[in-house]
Amino acid sequence: MGERVKAMKALCKLGDVEKIVAFANNARMAEIYILAGNYLQTGDWHKTPELMKHIIQFYNKAKAYDHLAVFFDACSTVEIDEYRDYEKACAALKEAIKHSEKS
């Protein structure tokens, strides 16, 4: 188990998103899912819907609802600060509240 975590950390250092997603899907460990979700958040997830989908998927698989709530909070901040889209920001905050209640 420890070797898988080390392998995921090494993949994150390399920065190959496709390999990170594939490894996380195959590893089926909560800690790996969280590491993958955390790494994918460092990318341009707002402009790449596929990254956003993977982040949400990994946090859900890990049952890391606190991480998911923080992610949706970040989504709402981006919507307000960069795009001035208050409706999307409100929807993201509602998702954040929903997931924070689960945790």
PDB file as gemmi writes it, atoms N, CA and C in Angstrom:
CRYST1    1.000    1.000    1.000  90.00  90.00  90.00 P 1                      
ATOM      1  N   MET A   1       0.822  -1.185   0.000  1.00  0.00           N  
ATOM      2  CA  MET A   1       0.000   0.000   0.000  1.00  0.00           C  
ATOM      3  C   MET A   1       0.868   1.252   0.000  1.00  0.00           C  
ATOM      4  N   GLY A   2       1.930   1.261   0.796  1.00  0.00           N  
ATOM      5  CA  GLY A   2       2.817   2.407   0.861  1.00  0.00           C  
ATOM      6  C   GLY A   2       3.517   2.679  -0.454  1.00  0.00           C  
ATOM      7  N   GLU A   3       3.792   1.605  -1.199  1.00  0.00           N  
ATOM      8  CA  GLU A   3       4.453   1.756  -2.496  1.00  0.00           C  
ATOM      9  C   GLU A   3       3.539   2.448  -3.499  1.00  0.00           C  
ATOM     10  N   ARG A   4       2.246   2.194  -3.411  1.00  0.00           N  
ATOM     11  CA  ARG A   4       1.303   2.846  -4.322  1.00  0.00           C  
ATOM     12  C   ARG A   4       1.248   4.345  -4.064  1.00  0.00           C  
ATOM     13  N   VAL A   5       1.294   4.716  -2.800  1.00  0.00           N  
ATOM     14  CA  VAL A   5       1.278   6.143  -2.458  1.00  0.00           C  
ATOM     15  C   VAL A   5       2.542   6.819  -2.982  1.00  0.00           C  
ATOM     16  N   LYS A   6       3.672   6.148  -2.805  1.00  0.00           N  
ATOM     17  CA  LYS A   6       4.933   6.694  -3.323  1.00  0.00           C  
ATOM     18  C   LYS A   6       4.887   6.810  -4.840  1.00  0.00           C  
ATOM     19  N   ALA A   7       4.296   5.815  -5.490  1.00  0.00           N  
ATOM     20  CA  ALA A   7       4.181   5.848  -6.950  1.00  0.00           C  
ATOM     21  C   ALA A   7       3.300   7.008  -7.400  1.00  0.00           C  
ATOM     22  N   MET A   8       2.210   7.262  -6.688  1.00  0.00           N  
ATOM     23  CA  MET A   8       1.333   8.375  -7.048  1.00  0.00           C  
ATOM     24  C   MET A   8       2.044   9.705  -6.852  1.00  0.00           C  
ATOM     25  N   LYS A   9       2.792   9.824  -5.779  1.00  0.00           N  
ATOM     26  CA  LYS A   9       3.538  11.064  -5.543  1.00  0.00           C  
ATOM     27  C   LYS A   9       4.577  11.283  -6.642  1.00  0.00           C  
ATOM     28  N   ALA A  10       5.207  10.211  -7.089  1.00  0.00           N  
ATOM     29  CA  ALA A  10       6.177  10.323  -8.183  1.00  0.00           C  
ATOM     30  C   ALA A  10       5.483  10.750  -9.474  1.00  0.00           C  
ATOM     31  N   LEU A  11       4.319  10.190  -9.747  1.00  0.00           N  
ATOM     32  CA  LEU A  11       3.570  10.595 -10.939  1.00  0.00           C  
ATOM     33  C   LEU A  11       3.165  12.062 -10.865  1.00  0.00           C  
ATOM     34  N   CYS A  12       2.807  12.517  -9.682  1.00  0.00           N  
ATOM     35  CA  CYS A  12       2.441  13.928  -9.515  1.00  0.00           C  
ATOM     36  C   CYS A  12       3.628  14.835  -9.791  1.00  0.00           C  
ATOM     37  N   LYS A  13       4.824  14.393  -9.393  1.00  0.00           N  
ATOM     38  CA  LYS A  13       6.024  15.187  -9.678  1.00  0.00           C  
ATOM     39  C   LYS A  13       6.300  15.245 -11.175  1.00  0.00           C  
ATOM     40  N   LEU A  14       5.998  14.154 -11.881  1.00  0.00           N  
ATOM     41  CA  LEU A  14       6.188  14.131 -13.327  1.00  0.00           C  
ATOM     42  C   LEU A  14       5.157  15.007 -14.032  1.00  0.00           C  
ATOM     43  N   GLY A  15       3.943  15.048 -13.508  1.00  0.00           N  
ATOM     44  CA  GLY A  15       2.922  15.927 -14.044  1.00  0.00           C  
ATOM     45  C   GLY A  15       2.147  15.400 -15.236  1.00  0.00           C  
ATOM     46  N   ASP A  16       2.175  14.104 -15.473  1.00  0.00           N  
ATOM     47  CA  ASP A  16       1.431  13.524 -16.585  1.00  0.00           C  
ATOM     48  C   ASP A  16       0.000  13.230 -16.117  1.00  0.00           C  
ATOM     49  N   VAL A  17      -0.920  14.090 -16.507  1.00  0.00           N  
ATOM     50  CA  VAL A  17      -2.299  14.007 -16.023  1.00  0.00           C  
ATOM     51  C   VAL A  17      -2.959  12.690 -16.418  1.00  0.00           C  
ATOM     52  N   GLU A  18      -2.759  12.252 -17.643  1.00  0.00           N  
ATOM     53  CA  GLU A  18      -3.385  11.006 -18.093  1.00  0.00           C  
ATOM     54  C   GLU A  18      -2.926   9.812 -17.267  1.00  0.00           C  
ATOM     55  N   LYS A  19      -1.632   9.749 -16.957  1.00  0.00           N  
ATOM     56  CA  LYS A  19      -1.109   8.641 -16.151  1.00  0.00           C  
ATOM     57  C   LYS A  19      -1.614   8.723 -14.708  1.00  0.00           C  
ATOM     58  N   ILE A  20      -1.736   9.931 -14.189  1.00  0.00           N  
ATOM     59  CA  ILE A  20      -2.243  10.113 -12.829  1.00  0.00           C  
ATOM     60  C   ILE A  20      -3.679   9.619 -12.732  1.00  0.00           C  
ATOM     61  N   VAL A  21      -4.505   9.997 -13.699  1.00  0.00           N  
ATOM     62  CA  VAL A  21      -5.911   9.567 -13.709  1.00  0.00           C  
ATOM     63  C   VAL A  21      -6.006   8.051 -13.852  1.00  0.00           C  
ATOM     64  N   ALA A  22      -5.227   7.487 -14.758  1.00  0.00           N  
ATOM     65  CA  ALA A  22      -5.264   6.040 -14.969  1.00  0.00           C  
ATOM     66  C   ALA A  22      -4.798   5.289 -13.722  1.00  0.00           C  
ATOM     67  N   PHE A  23      -3.712   5.752 -13.104  1.00  0.00           N  
ATOM     68  CA  PHE A  23      -3.192   5.082 -11.915  1.00  0.00           C  
ATOM     69  C   PHE A  23      -4.192   5.161 -10.764  1.00  0.00           C  
ATOM     70  N   ALA A  24      -4.786   6.318 -10.579  1.00  0.00           N  
ATOM     71  CA  ALA A  24      -5.756   6.479  -9.491  1.00  0.00           C  
ATOM     72  C   ALA A  24      -6.956   5.566  -9.698  1.00  0.00           C  
ATOM     73  N   ASN A  25      -7.426   5.480 -10.930  1.00  0.00           N  
ATOM     74  CA  ASN A  25      -8.569   4.601 -11.208  1.00  0.00           C  
ATOM     75  C   ASN A  25      -8.227   3.136 -10.960  1.00  0.00           C  
ATOM     76  N   ASN A  26      -7.003   2.747 -11.222  1.00  0.00           N  
ATOM     77  CA  ASN A  26      -6.595   1.360 -11.025  1.00  0.00           C  
ATOM     78  C   ASN A  26      -6.232   1.045  -9.574  1.00  0.00           C  
ATOM     79  N   ALA A  27      -5.746   2.024  -8.841  1.00  0.00           N  
ATOM     80  CA  ALA A  27      -5.297   1.787  -7.467  1.00  0.00           C  
ATOM     81  C   ALA A  27      -6.458   1.536  -6.514  1.00  0.00           C  
ATOM     82  N   ARG A  28      -7.558   2.213  -6.716  1.00  0.00           N  
ATOM     83  CA  ARG A  28      -8.762   2.045  -5.904  1.00  0.00           C  
ATOM     84  C   ARG A  28      -8.504   2.187  -4.413  1.00  0.00           C  
ATOM     85  N   MET A  29      -7.781   3.233  -4.050  1.00  0.00           N  
ATOM     86  CA  MET A  29      -7.497   3.533  -2.643  1.00  0.00           C  
ATOM     87  C   MET A  29      -7.881   4.975  -2.373  1.00  0.00           C  
ATOM     88  N   ALA A  30      -8.504   5.207  -1.235  1.00  0.00           N  
ATOM     89  CA  ALA A  30      -8.969   6.554  -0.898  1.00  0.00           C  
ATOM     90  C   ALA A  30      -7.818   7.558  -0.891  1.00  0.00           C  
ATOM     91  N   GLU A  31      -6.689   7.177  -0.333  1.00  0.00           N  
ATOM     92  CA  GLU A  31      -5.552   8.100  -0.251  1.00  0.00           C  
ATOM     93  C   GLU A  31      -5.036   8.466  -1.648  1.00  0.00           C  
ATOM     94  N   ILE A  32      -5.053   7.520  -2.547  1.00  0.00           N  
ATOM     95  CA  ILE A  32      -4.620   7.763  -3.926  1.00  0.00           C  
ATOM     96  C   ILE A  32      -5.610   8.700  -4.617  1.00  0.00           C  
ATOM     97  N   TYR A  33      -6.896   8.465  -4.409  1.00  0.00           N  
ATOM     98  CA  TYR A  33      -7.910   9.340  -5.003  1.00  0.00           C  
ATOM     99  C   TYR A  33      -7.735  10.783  -4.528  1.00  0.00           C  
ATOM    100  N   ILE A  34      -7.470  10.946  -3.251  1.00  0.00           N  
ATOM    101  CA  ILE A  34      -7.293  12.295  -2.700  1.00  0.00           C  
ATOM    102  C   ILE A  34      -6.048  12.949  -3.273  1.00  0.00           C  
ATOM    103  N   LEU A  35      -4.951  12.200  -3.353  1.00  0.00           N  
ATOM    104  CA  LEU A  35      -3.732  12.748  -3.956  1.00  0.00           C  
ATOM    105  C   LEU A  35      -3.970  13.169  -5.400  1.00  0.00           C  
ATOM    106  N   ALA A  36      -4.692  12.337  -6.147  1.00  0.00           N  
ATOM    107  CA  ALA A  36      -4.983  12.659  -7.547  1.00  0.00           C  
ATOM    108  C   ALA A  36      -5.863  13.903  -7.643  1.00  0.00           C  
ATOM    109  N   GLY A  37      -6.898  13.969  -6.820  1.00  0.00           N  
ATOM    110  CA  GLY A  37      -7.777  15.141  -6.820  1.00  0.00           C  
ATOM    111  C   GLY A  37      -7.033  16.408  -6.454  1.00  0.00           C  
ATOM    112  N   ASN A  38      -6.170  16.319  -5.454  1.00  0.00           N  
ATOM    113  CA  ASN A  38      -5.377  17.488  -5.052  1.00  0.00           C  
ATOM    114  C   ASN A  38      -4.458  17.944  -6.180  1.00  0.00           C  
ATOM    115  N   TYR A  39      -3.828  16.974  -6.845  1.00  0.00           N  
ATOM    116  CA  TYR A  39      -2.934  17.349  -7.937  1.00  0.00           C  
ATOM    117  C   TYR A  39      -3.711  17.979  -9.093  1.00  0.00           C  
ATOM    118  N   LEU A  40      -4.831  17.388  -9.451  1.00  0.00           N  
ATOM    119  CA  LEU A  40      -5.600  17.907 -10.580  1.00  0.00           C  
ATOM    120  C   LEU A  40      -6.120  19.319 -10.326  1.00  0.00           C  
ATOM    121  N   GLN A  41      -6.289  19.675  -9.067  1.00  0.00           N  
ATOM    122  CA  GLN A  41      -6.709  21.047  -8.756  1.00  0.00           C  
ATOM    123  C   GLN A  41      -5.634  22.072  -9.090  1.00  0.00           C  
ATOM    124  N   THR A  42      -4.386  21.642  -9.198  1.00  0.00           N  
ATOM    125  CA  THR A  42      -3.317  22.583  -9.538  1.00  0.00           C  
ATOM    126  C   THR A  42      -3.331  22.936 -11.022  1.00  0.00           C  
ATOM    127  N   GLY A  43      -4.064  22.166 -11.817  1.00  0.00           N  
ATOM    128  CA  GLY A  43      -4.162  22.432 -13.253  1.00  0.00           C  
ATOM    129  C   GLY A  43      -5.249  23.451 -13.552  1.00  0.00           C  
ATOM    130  N   ASP A  44      -5.509  23.636 -14.819  1.00  0.00           N  
ATOM    131  CA  ASP A  44      -6.512  24.593 -15.268  1.00  0.00           C  
ATOM    132  C   ASP A  44      -7.870  23.904 -15.347  1.00  0.00           C  
ATOM    133  N   TRP A  45      -8.408  23.555 -14.183  1.00  0.00           N  
ATOM    134  CA  TRP A  45      -9.626  22.767 -14.114  1.00  0.00           C  
ATOM    135  C   TRP A  45     -10.851  23.541 -14.554  1.00  0.00           C  
ATOM    136  N   HIS A  46     -10.824  24.854 -14.445  1.00  0.00           N  
ATOM    137  CA  HIS A  46     -12.009  25.629 -14.821  1.00  0.00           C  
ATOM    138  C   HIS A  46     -12.226  25.628 -16.333  1.00  0.00           C  
ATOM    139  N   LYS A  47     -11.149  25.641 -17.069  1.00  0.00           N  
ATOM    140  CA  LYS A  47     -11.260  25.667 -18.530  1.00  0.00           C  
ATOM    141  C   LYS A  47     -11.280  24.268 -19.133  1.00  0.00           C  
ATOM    142  N   THR A  48     -10.997  23.260 -18.317  1.00  0.00           N  
ATOM    143  CA  THR A  48     -10.979  21.881 -18.795  1.00  0.00           C  
ATOM    144  C   THR A  48     -12.013  21.085 -18.010  1.00  0.00           C  
ATOM    145  N   PRO A  49     -13.218  20.940 -18.564  1.00  0.00           N  
ATOM    146  CA  PRO A  49     -14.278  20.245 -17.828  1.00  0.00           C  
ATOM    147  C   PRO A  49     -13.922  18.804 -17.457  1.00  0.00           C  
ATOM    148  N   GLU A  50     -13.076  18.168 -18.259  1.00  0.00           N  
ATOM    149  CA  GLU A  50     -12.679  16.788 -17.974  1.00  0.00           C  
ATOM    150  C   GLU A  50     -11.909  16.719 -16.646  1.00  0.00           C  
ATOM    151  N   LEU A  51     -11.035  17.691 -16.392  1.00  0.00           N  
ATOM    152  CA  LEU A  51     -10.310  17.720 -15.114  1.00  0.00           C  
ATOM    153  C   LEU A  51     -11.272  17.902 -13.951  1.00  0.00           C  
ATOM    154  N   MET A  52     -12.211  18.794 -14.129  1.00  0.00           N  
ATOM    155  CA  MET A  52     -13.187  19.055 -13.074  1.00  0.00           C  
ATOM    156  C   MET A  52     -13.986  17.786 -12.768  1.00  0.00           C  
ATOM    157  N   LYS A  53     -14.356  17.077 -13.800  1.00  0.00           N  
ATOM    158  CA  LYS A  53     -15.102  15.824 -13.639  1.00  0.00           C  
ATOM    159  C   LYS A  53     -14.275  14.803 -12.857  1.00  0.00           C  
ATOM    160  N   HIS A  54     -12.996  14.694 -13.184  1.00  0.00           N  
ATOM    161  CA  HIS A  54     -12.125  13.742 -12.484  1.00  0.00           C  
ATOM    162  C   HIS A  54     -11.932  14.136 -11.021  1.00  0.00           C  
ATOM    163  N   ILE A  55     -11.776  15.416 -10.750  1.00  0.00           N  
ATOM    164  CA  ILE A  55     -11.594  15.876  -9.370  1.00  0.00           C  
ATOM    165  C   ILE A  55     -12.806  15.484  -8.533  1.00  0.00           C  
ATOM    166  N   ILE A  56     -13.991  15.781  -9.042  1.00  0.00           N  
ATOM    167  CA  ILE A  56     -15.221  15.452  -8.320  1.00  0.00           C  
ATOM    168  C   ILE A  56     -15.353  13.945  -8.156  1.00  0.00           C  
ATOM    169  N   GLN A  57     -15.055  13.217  -9.205  1.00  0.00           N  
ATOM    170  CA  GLN A  57     -15.150  11.752  -9.171  1.00  0.00           C  
ATOM    171  C   GLN A  57     -14.201  11.161  -8.123  1.00  0.00           C  
ATOM    172  N   PHE A  58     -12.956  11.625  -8.103  1.00  0.00           N  
ATOM    173  CA  PHE A  58     -11.981  11.070  -7.160  1.00  0.00           C  
ATOM    174  C   PHE A  58     -12.357  11.377  -5.716  1.00  0.00           C  
ATOM    175  N   TYR A  59     -12.783  12.603  -5.446  1.00  0.00           N  
ATOM    176  CA  TYR A  59     -13.172  12.933  -4.074  1.00  0.00           C  
ATOM    177  C   TYR A  59     -14.416  12.148  -3.648  1.00  0.00           C  
ATOM    178  N   ASN A  60     -15.346  11.941  -4.563  1.00  0.00           N  
ATOM    179  CA  ASN A  60     -16.526  11.136  -4.235  1.00  0.00           C  
ATOM    180  C   ASN A  60     -16.142   9.685  -3.956  1.00  0.00           C  
ATOM    181  N   LYS A  61     -15.257   9.121  -4.775  1.00  0.00           N  
ATOM    182  CA  LYS A  61     -14.825   7.740  -4.562  1.00  0.00           C  
ATOM    183  C   LYS A  61     -14.118   7.581  -3.225  1.00  0.00           C  
ATOM    184  N   ALA A  62     -13.364   8.605  -2.834  1.00  0.00           N  
ATOM    185  CA  ALA A  62     -12.637   8.547  -1.560  1.00  0.00           C  
ATOM    186  C   ALA A  62     -13.538   8.892  -0.379  1.00  0.00           C  
ATOM    187  N   LYS A  63     -14.757   9.325  -0.677  1.00  0.00           N  
ATOM    188  CA  LYS A  63     -15.679   9.811   0.351  1.00  0.00           C  
ATOM    189  C   LYS A  63     -15.046  10.950   1.146  1.00  0.00           C  
ATOM    190  N   ALA A  64     -14.274  11.775   0.427  1.00  0.00           N  
ATOM    191  CA  ALA A  64     -13.601  12.934   1.018  1.00  0.00           C  
ATOM    192  C   ALA A  64     -14.469  14.163   0.778  1.00  0.00           C  
ATOM    193  N   TYR A  65     -15.598  14.192   1.472  1.00  0.00           N  
ATOM    194  CA  TYR A  65     -16.572  15.247   1.237  1.00  0.00           C  
ATOM    195  C   TYR A  65     -16.072  16.613   1.690  1.00  0.00           C  
ATOM    196  N   ASP A  66     -15.183  16.634   2.673  1.00  0.00           N  
ATOM    197  CA  ASP A  66     -14.600  17.912   3.085  1.00  0.00           C  
ATOM    198  C   ASP A  66     -13.737  18.495   1.966  1.00  0.00           C  
ATOM    199  N   HIS A  67     -12.974  17.649   1.282  1.00  0.00           N  
ATOM    200  CA  HIS A  67     -12.170  18.106   0.144  1.00  0.00           C  
ATOM    201  C   HIS A  67     -13.080  18.582  -0.986  1.00  0.00           C  
ATOM    202  N   LEU A  68     -14.158  17.881  -1.183  1.00  0.00           N  
ATOM    203  CA  LEU A  68     -15.109  18.238  -2.235  1.00  0.00           C  
ATOM    204  C   LEU A  68     -15.772  19.578  -1.925  1.00  0.00           C  
ATOM    205  N   ALA A  69     -16.108  19.810  -0.665  1.00  0.00           N  
ATOM    206  CA  ALA A  69     -16.704  21.085  -0.265  1.00  0.00           C  
ATOM    207  C   ALA A  69     -15.725  22.231  -0.507  1.00  0.00           C  
ATOM    208  N   VAL A  70     -14.462  22.018  -0.170  1.00  0.00           N  
ATOM    209  CA  VAL A  70     -13.441  23.053  -0.388  1.00  0.00           C  
ATOM    210  C   VAL A  70     -13.263  23.313  -1.887  1.00  0.00           C  
ATOM    211  N   PHE A  71     -13.317  22.260  -2.687  1.00  0.00           N  
ATOM    212  CA  PHE A  71     -13.197  22.415  -4.132  1.00  0.00           C  
ATOM    213  C   PHE A  71     -14.352  23.242  -4.699  1.00  0.00           C  
ATOM    214  N   PHE A  72     -15.574  22.939  -4.292  1.00  0.00           N  
ATOM    215  CA  PHE A  72     -16.715  23.712  -4.781  1.00  0.00           C  
ATOM    216  C   PHE A  72     -16.669  25.153  -4.284  1.00  0.00           C  
ATOM    217  N   ASP A  73     -16.125  25.367  -3.099  1.00  0.00           N  
ATOM    218  CA  ASP A  73     -15.936  26.731  -2.612  1.00  0.00           C  
ATOM    219  C   ASP A  73     -14.947  27.477  -3.509  1.00  0.00           C  
ATOM    220  N   ALA A  74     -13.881  26.796  -3.909  1.00  0.00           N  
ATOM    221  CA  ALA A  74     -12.910  27.399  -4.833  1.00  0.00           C  
ATOM    222  C   ALA A  74     -13.563  27.690  -6.183  1.00  0.00           C  
ATOM    223  N   CYS A  75     -14.444  26.789  -6.626  1.00  0.00           N  
ATOM    224  CA  CYS A  75     -15.168  27.016  -7.880  1.00  0.00           C  
ATOM    225  C   CYS A  75     -15.997  28.284  -7.797  1.00  0.00           C  
ATOM    226  N   SER A  76     -16.677  28.474  -6.675  1.00  0.00           N  
ATOM    227  CA  SER A  76     -17.509  29.666  -6.532  1.00  0.00           C  
ATOM    228  C   SER A  76     -16.663  30.936  -6.512  1.00  0.00           C  
ATOM    229  N   THR A  77     -15.516  30.860  -5.885  1.00  0.00           N  
ATOM    230  CA  THR A  77     -14.620  32.016  -5.850  1.00  0.00           C  
ATOM    231  C   THR A  77     -14.144  32.381  -7.247  1.00  0.00           C  
ATOM    232  N   VAL A  78     -13.784  31.375  -8.039  1.00  0.00           N  
ATOM    233  CA  VAL A  78     -13.340  31.625  -9.416  1.00  0.00           C  
ATOM    234  C   VAL A  78     -14.474  32.231 -10.238  1.00  0.00           C  
ATOM    235  N   GLU A  79     -15.672  31.713 -10.071  1.00  0.00           N  
ATOM    236  CA  GLU A  79     -16.817  32.232 -10.822  1.00  0.00           C  
ATOM    237  C   GLU A  79     -17.063  33.710 -10.521  1.00  0.00           C  
ATOM    238  N   ILE A  80     -16.905  34.086  -9.259  1.00  0.00           N  
ATOM    239  CA  ILE A  80     -17.128  35.478  -8.885  1.00  0.00           C  
ATOM    240  C   ILE A  80     -15.964  36.359  -9.318  1.00  0.00           C  
ATOM    241  N   ASP A  81     -14.744  35.963  -8.956  1.00  0.00           N  
ATOM    242  CA  ASP A  81     -13.575  36.812  -9.189  1.00  0.00           C  
ATOM    243  C   ASP A  81     -13.220  36.966 -10.665  1.00  0.00           C  
ATOM    244  N   GLU A  82     -13.300  35.888 -11.419  1.00  0.00           N  
ATOM    245  CA  GLU A  82     -12.834  35.949 -12.797  1.00  0.00           C  
ATOM    246  C   GLU A  82     -13.944  36.142 -13.818  1.00  0.00           C  
ATOM    247  N   TYR A  83     -15.131  35.632 -13.524  1.00  0.00           N  
ATOM    248  CA  TYR A  83     -16.180  35.630 -14.543  1.00  0.00           C  
ATOM    249  C   TYR A  83     -17.417  36.435 -14.157  1.00  0.00           C  
ATOM    250  N   ARG A  84     -17.506  36.874 -12.924  1.00  0.00           N  
ATOM    251  CA  ARG A  84     -18.653  37.637 -12.437  1.00  0.00           C  
ATOM    252  C   ARG A  84     -19.978  36.924 -12.693  1.00  0.00           C  
ATOM    253  N   ASP A  85     -19.935  35.606 -12.606  1.00  0.00           N  
ATOM    254  CA  ASP A  85     -21.128  34.794 -12.819  1.00  0.00           C  
ATOM    255  C   ASP A  85     -21.644  34.356 -11.447  1.00  0.00           C  
ATOM    256  N   TYR A  86     -22.536  35.165 -10.904  1.00  0.00           N  
ATOM    257  CA  TYR A  86     -23.004  34.935  -9.546  1.00  0.00           C  
ATOM    258  C   TYR A  86     -23.960  33.745  -9.444  1.00  0.00           C  
ATOM    259  N   GLU A  87     -24.661  33.435 -10.520  1.00  0.00           N  
ATOM    260  CA  GLU A  87     -25.558  32.276 -10.494  1.00  0.00           C  
ATOM    261  C   GLU A  87     -24.768  30.981 -10.387  1.00  0.00           C  
ATOM    262  N   LYS A  88     -23.691  30.854 -11.172  1.00  0.00           N  
ATOM    263  CA  LYS A  88     -22.849  29.658 -11.087  1.00  0.00           C  
ATOM    264  C   LYS A  88     -22.144  29.599  -9.731  1.00  0.00           C  
ATOM    265  N   ALA A  89     -21.744  30.750  -9.223  1.00  0.00           N  
ATOM    266  CA  ALA A  89     -21.091  30.791  -7.916  1.00  0.00           C  
ATOM    267  C   ALA A  89     -22.044  30.330  -6.823  1.00  0.00           C  
ATOM    268  N   CYS A  90     -23.283  30.751  -6.921  1.00  0.00           N  
ATOM    269  CA  CYS A  90     -24.291  30.338  -5.940  1.00  0.00           C  
ATOM    270  C   CYS A  90     -24.528  28.829  -6.020  1.00  0.00           C  
ATOM    271  N   ALA A  91     -24.599  28.302  -7.226  1.00  0.00           N  
ATOM    272  CA  ALA A  91     -24.783  26.858  -7.400  1.00  0.00           C  
ATOM    273  C   ALA A  91     -23.598  26.084  -6.812  1.00  0.00           C  
ATOM    274  N   ALA A  92     -22.396  26.592  -7.030  1.00  0.00           N  
ATOM    275  CA  ALA A  92     -21.201  25.939  -6.487  1.00  0.00           C  
ATOM    276  C   ALA A  92     -21.205  25.985  -4.957  1.00  0.00           C  
ATOM    277  N   LEU A  93     -21.633  27.110  -4.395  1.00  0.00           N  
ATOM    278  CA  LEU A  93     -21.699  27.202  -2.938  1.00  0.00           C  
ATOM    279  C   LEU A  93     -22.747  26.248  -2.362  1.00  0.00           C  
ATOM    280  N   LYS A  94     -23.851  26.078  -3.071  1.00  0.00           N  
ATOM    281  CA  LYS A  94     -24.865  25.114  -2.621  1.00  0.00           C  
ATOM    282  C   LYS A  94     -24.287  23.697  -2.613  1.00  0.00           C  
ATOM    283  N   GLU A  95     -23.498  23.379  -3.642  1.00  0.00           N  
ATOM    284  CA  GLU A  95     -22.829  22.068  -3.683  1.00  0.00           C  
ATOM    285  C   GLU A  95     -21.843  21.936  -2.522  1.00  0.00           C  
ATOM    286  N   ALA A  96     -21.117  23.005  -2.244  1.00  0.00           N  
ATOM    287  CA  ALA A  96     -20.155  22.982  -1.134  1.00  0.00           C  
ATOM    288  C   ALA A  96     -20.870  22.722   0.186  1.00  0.00           C  
ATOM    289  N   ILE A  97     -21.995  23.370   0.384  1.00  0.00           N  
ATOM    290  CA  ILE A  97     -22.763  23.166   1.613  1.00  0.00           C  
ATOM    291  C   ILE A  97     -23.273  21.731   1.690  1.00  0.00           C  
ATOM    292  N   LYS A  98     -23.777  21.230   0.574  1.00  0.00           N  
ATOM    293  CA  LYS A  98     -24.301  19.857   0.525  1.00  0.00           C  
ATOM    294  C   LYS A  98     -23.220  18.845   0.929  1.00  0.00           C  
ATOM    295  N   HIS A  99     -22.016  19.040   0.414  1.00  0.00           N  
ATOM    296  CA  HIS A  99     -20.944  18.078   0.698  1.00  0.00           C  
ATOM    297  C   HIS A  99     -20.344  18.288   2.086  1.00  0.00           C  
ATOM    298  N   SER A 100     -20.351  19.518   2.570  1.00  0.00           N  
ATOM    299  CA  SER A 100     -19.831  19.741   3.923  1.00  0.00           C  
ATOM    300  C   SER A 100     -20.773  19.138   4.959  1.00  0.00           C  
ATOM    301  N   GLU A 101     -22.074  19.091   4.644  1.00  0.00           N  
ATOM    302  CA  GLU A 101     -23.020  18.450   5.546  1.00  0.00           C  
ATOM    303  C   GLU A 101     -22.797  16.940   5.605  1.00  0.00           C  
ATOM    304  N   LYS A 102     -22.297  16.355   4.511  1.00  0.00           N  
ATOM    305  CA  LYS A 102     -22.018  14.918   4.498  1.00  0.00           C  
ATOM    306  C   LYS A 102     -20.808  14.567   5.354  1.00  0.00           C  
ATOM    307  N   SER A 103     -19.868  15.513   5.464  1.00  0.00           N  
ATOM    308  CA  SER A 103     -18.609  15.188   6.170  1.00  0.00           C  
ATOM    309  C   SER A 103     -18.681  15.378   7.649  1.00  0.00           C  
TER     310      SER A 103                                                      
END                                                                             
